[in-house]
Amino acid sequence: MKQSRADGFLEFASARSGHLYRSACLLTSGDTHLAEDLVQETLGRMYALWGRISRIGNPAGYAQTVLIRTFLSHHRRRSATERPLGELPDRAPDDGEDPALRVALLDALAGLAPKDRAVVVLRYWEDRSVEETADVLHVSSAAVRTRSVRALAKLRERLGGSVTELVAR
């Protein structure tokens, strides 16, 4: 029984870790180390309740919710204000990817408040509905709509015409 539980979780973690990692990278504005920590903590929490997972209708959605809540609780900690100095992580850009555009977007996301960033990632990266986003963040649908409008306005203000210049290349 215990072995099948571990095998089931291992299969789930293998299938979902890449998706969770990409979402975590967006939430952390490209801080890959923090993103890895968030995914590891998320998977640890999922493993702790894996025996009761049959009561959860959508384990993948629940894992995404755990990731968002882990991210938000991380920002409430005093140590969350620490920022690494220097350069972007040592990583070669993927083929067809524009590093300047990626850096501009990640910098703009970094300028948003954590809850605003979470709303943008859930709504526009994860393509979740307003109601699903509200449920994950424990806020009203109106709060999600308000945060979306304000966050997108801040992104437009920060990016200005630079995005069209970067995309036109």
SULZIUR-V870706 format. One record per backbone hydrogen bond with DSSP energy under -0.5 kcal/mol. NH is the residue of the N-H (numbers start at 0). CO is the residue of the C=O. If there is no record, write none. Layout:
BEGIN
nh=<NH & NH>
co=<CO & CO>
END
This chain:
BEGIN
nh=<4 & 5 & 6 & 7 & 8 & 9 & 10 & 11 & 12 & 13 & 14 & 15 & 16 & 19 & 20 & 21 & 22 & 23 & 24 & 25 & 26 & 27 & 28 & 29 & 30 & 31 & 34 & 35 & 36 & 37 & 38 & 39 & 40 & 41 & 42 & 43 & 44 & 45 & 46 & 47 & 48 & 49 & 51 & 52 & 54 & 55 & 56 & 61 & 62 & 63 & 64 & 65 & 66 & 67 & 68 & 69 & 70 & 71 & 72 & 73 & 74 & 75 & 76 & 76 & 79 & 80 & 81 & 90 & 96 & 98 & 101 & 102 & 103 & 104 & 105 & 106 & 107 & 108 & 109 & 110 & 111 & 116 & 117 & 118 & 119 & 120 & 121 & 122 & 123 & 124 & 124 & 125 & 127 & 132 & 133 & 134 & 135 & 136 & 137 & 138 & 143 & 144 & 145 & 146 & 147 & 148 & 149 & 150 & 151 & 152 & 153 & 154 & 155 & 156 & 157 & 158 & 159 & 161 & 164 & 165 & 166 & 167 & 168 & 168>
co=<0 & 1 & 2 & 3 & 4 & 5 & 6 & 7 & 8 & 9 & 10 & 11 & 12 & 15 & 16 & 17 & 18 & 19 & 20 & 21 & 22 & 23 & 25 & 24 & 27 & 29 & 30 & 31 & 32 & 33 & 34 & 35 & 36 & 37 & 38 & 39 & 40 & 41 & 42 & 43 & 44 & 46 & 48 & 49 & 51 & 52 & 54 & 57 & 58 & 59 & 60 & 61 & 62 & 63 & 64 & 65 & 66 & 67 & 68 & 69 & 70 & 71 & 72 & 73 & 76 & 77 & 78 & 88 & 93 & 96 & 97 & 98 & 99 & 100 & 101 & 102 & 103 & 104 & 105 & 106 & 108 & 112 & 113 & 114 & 115 & 116 & 117 & 118 & 119 & 119 & 120 & 120 & 121 & 128 & 129 & 130 & 131 & 132 & 133 & 133 & 139 & 140 & 141 & 142 & 143 & 144 & 145 & 146 & 147 & 148 & 149 & 150 & 151 & 152 & 153 & 154 & 155 & 158 & 160 & 161 & 162 & 163 & 164 & 165>
END
